[in-house]
Amino acid sequence: MAGPPTLRFAVEDASAAECAAVPTVRFALRIENAGDAPVQCVALNTQIRIATTRRTYDPETRRRLTEVFGAGEDWTRALGSLLWVRTATQVAAFDHVTVAHLDVACTYDFEVAVAKYFHALRDGEVPLEFQFSGTVFYLDDGDLLRAARIPWDAEATYRMPVRVWHEVMERHFPRAAWLRLDRDVFDLLYAYRVRHTLGTWERTVTALLAAAGEPVREAARRGSGGDGD
């Protein structure tokens, strides 16, 4: 009787998924079977965490991350592992080695800490930790289907270039960002826009910033770019 497959995982690449309905990062996950029994399929669960302490942050990046990690002494205490996502993936049959696609949908909701974190970074890499679980199905003695759990210590690491996340967002939201507002606040903002005959949301927000004495770039003053009601 053959023993269950022994799976080893490694993340080889990350890129913007083509033709995805929502912003999606696609990881190329290499899976090796070190056992003798061929794999029939894998029901793979993956938890991805951001190991925030494994990279450095310049003063400007720390300022942009204040809402996530605080400032001063709070920064040191709050910096730690940040959960990104949990995913479920079905991996097809293979004998020794396969490369599976691990698709991760990305949100641009700035109420979510991970979105704030990615948006604050401008360059470098994001240190990621992948933790795997699930079930591997295999054939024993050639025709008997068996199942085994993926051990709890199955994991991998990968340093994803920051540009990948920005490329994903730029593909779906070119030169744009999204804010989620309470409906009553939106109604007040919309009434302000109508009352002051401001043609775009950019001009509306820029007018409020200017009234508050905030510095505004010329491009923002012109309210260039698309508009969405």
Secondary structure, DSSP 8 states (H G I E B T S, - for coil): ------EEEEEEEEEE-TT-SS-EEEEEEEEEE-SSS-EEEEEEEEEEEEEGGGS---HHHHHHTHHHH-STHHHHHH-SEEEEEEEEEEE--BSSEEEEEEEEE----TTSHHHHHHHH--SSEEEEEEEEEEEEEEEETTTEEEEEE--TT-EEEEEEEHHHHHHHHHHHSTT-------HHHHHHHHHHHHHTT--SHHHHHHHHHHHTT----HHHHHT-S----
